[in-house]
Amino acid sequence: MNQPIELSIEQQFSIRSFETQVQQMSLEQAQDFLIKLYQQMVMREATYKQLLKHQWGLEPSPWG
């Protein structure tokens, strides 16, 4: 895990495209966008944790 993660050409392009979009935003738009992005990151992390707990059998299944 000490090796850096290499991004695909598509991922690099996506990052560059995102950078261009953000640079064209007003400060207010960028702040609103950043808040929404952070909310999505927190939700994704919570979802991953829940899925891992279930996958590893650390909590009972809600389906019985």
Long-range contacts (C-beta under 8 A, 24 or more apart in sequence): none
